Amino acid sequence: MSASTPLLVLIGPPGAGKSAVGRILANLLHVPFIDTDLRVVNQHGAISHIFEQRGEEGFRVLERVEVQKALGEAAVVSLGGGAILDEQTQEDLAALRVGYISVSAEAVTSRIRGRTRPLLAGGMAAWRTMMDSRRSTYERLATRTVDSSERTAESIAHELSQWIQQEEKA
């Protein structure tokens, strides 16, 4: 990986733990952490508000801008769960190290309860439908897959850190 590309891009569904793993991993690797959803929020306000005002399509346009910027930075980058739906993002990820953080429906239930996520207004049924439609894309884009269902963010971050360090030496 060059100095102007991420050390790792994390993908996966809402509630998988991408942000938690990413923060810890970036700290272990001594690089910045970028959460593209947070960048969208910082630039444009709450995601739920963006969905109300611009719809999902409008959100995806704003998201793509932040994803494109982040993919040009030497950092650990966490993409929003749906960022992989964009064909250009998929093309960009093909040349990068991508970690897919998977999670079971059973494990994610408590993680997303009480959260306001526009695409999960239908609760776990909506999450399952989302996963059914995205799973193959996550799997296709992934360089490495780690399941977070029964693991801590710390243990996953340490595993990914060791993997990245081994790859950097090779």
N, C-alpha and C positions, 0 to 999 in steps of 0.2 A: 504494500500500500504506500502511496506517495504521501508527502507531508500535507497535501491539500485534499485528502480524502479521509473519511472517518475511519477510525480503527475498527469500529463495529457499528452496524445499523441494526437496531432491535425492532422486530415486527411481531405482531400477534394481536389477539383480540382484546377488547376492553376487559380489564380485570386480571390480565395475565401477570402483571407485575413488571412491565417493561420499564416504567419510570423508576421504580424502586431499585431494580437490578442495575439499570443504567447509571444512576447516581453513585451507587457503591462501586461499580466497575470503573467509572471515570476516575474516581478517587484512587482506586488501586493502581490505575495506569498513569495517573498524574496528567490527565488531559481534561478539557472541559466536557461538561455534559450538556446536551441540547435535547430538549423535549419540544418537538415541533408543535404540538397542541398548545403548550404554554406560550410559545412564540406567537401563535395566532391570537391567543387570548390577550397577550401583552400589547399587540398591535391593534386589535379590533374589538376587544371586549369578550364577554362570556360566549362560549360556543353555543349555548342554548339561545342566546340573543341573536347570534349570527344566523342560526337556523330559522328563527322566527322572522327575521328581517329579509334574509336572502335565500333561504331554503338550503337544502343539502348541496345543490349544485354550486351556489354562491360560496358556501363554506369550502367546498373542494377546490375552487379556484384560489382562494386565499391560502389554503393548506398547501397547495402545489408550490406556490411562491416560497413559502417558508421551508418546505422540504428541499427544494432546489438549492436554496442558500445553504442549508445545513449539510447537504451532501458534498459541499465544496469546502468543508472545514475539517481540520484534524481534531476529532472529538469522538465521544461515544454519542450516538444519535438514537433517540427513541421516536419512532413514527407513530402517529395516531393510528388506531386500528384499521381505519378505512383508507389510509394513504396509499396502500398497495393497489387500490382499485384503478388508479391513474396509470394509463399505459406508458407514459413517459417515465414515471417513477419506476415502474417495473423494468424498463430498459436501463435506467440509471443503476438500479440495484444489481443488475446482472454482472456488473464489473466490480462489485464491492463484496466485502465480508458481511454476511447477513445472519443474524441470530434470530431464530423464531422461538419465542417464548410461548409454548402451548400451555393449556390449562383445561382441566375437565370442568364440565358443567357443575358438578357437585362442589368442586373447590371454589369456583367463581361466584357461586350464589351469595355467600356471605360478603364477598369482596365488593360486589356492586350494589348490594342492598342499601337503599337510602341515598344513592348517588343520583344526580340529575344528569343523565346522558340522553340527548335527544333521540338517538336511534334505539335506545333501550327502554322507551316508555312502556313497551309491552312486557317488560320484565324478562324472566328467563326464557319464555317462549321466543321473544324477539332475539335474545342472545343466541339461542340454539339455531334459529333460522339464519342469522348473520354468519355464524360459524359454518353452517352447512354450505353457504354460498362462497365463503372465503377460504376455507381450509386448504383446498388444492392450490390456491395461489400462494398462500403462506408457505406451504410445503415446497412448491416449485422454486420459490425465490430464496429459500433458506440454504445457507452454507452449513449451518449446524442447528439442530433443534434441541431444546432443553424444556422439559416439562416442569412447570412450577406448582403443580397441584399439591404435592406433599413436601415441598422443599422451601427453605427460606431464601429470601433475596440474596442474603450474604453468601450462602453456599453456591448458588448459581453464579453470582458475580465472580467468586474465586475460581470456579471451574472455567468460566469464559476467559478470565484473565490468564490462566495457565495456558489455555488453548491459543490465545492470541500471541502470547510471548513465544510459544513454541513455533507458531507459524512465522513470526517475525524473524526468528533465527534461521529458519529453513531457506 
